Amino acid sequence: MIEGKGLGGKKVNRVNVSMTNRMNQKLNKLATACNMRPTTLAGLLIEKSLDNVQLVSELQREFAVHTAYKVLPISSQGTIEYVLSERR
């Protein structure tokens, strides 16, 4: 898909998330407190997490197995871009 090609900012990529009952309860409670639907809140949490340099680094430190695929979060014009660590 070509990014920004006549979509008008429409979100077109879907991600299916499986959660424990406990995490789902937390999501529903927070969504209610924030006056959002749970799916909207889940999407917002994912977006904020992917733009959090510290969280990205922690996740890779804990779970990354193949160093060739590690990404370096780079701040570029107010957004976070990912660059493969082998290609810098």
Buried (B, 14 or more C-beta within 10 A) or exposed (E): EEEEEEEEEEEEEEEEEEEEEEEBEEBEEBBEEEEBEBEEBBBEEEEEEEEBEEEBBEEBEEEBEEEEEBBBBEEEEEEBEEEEBEEE
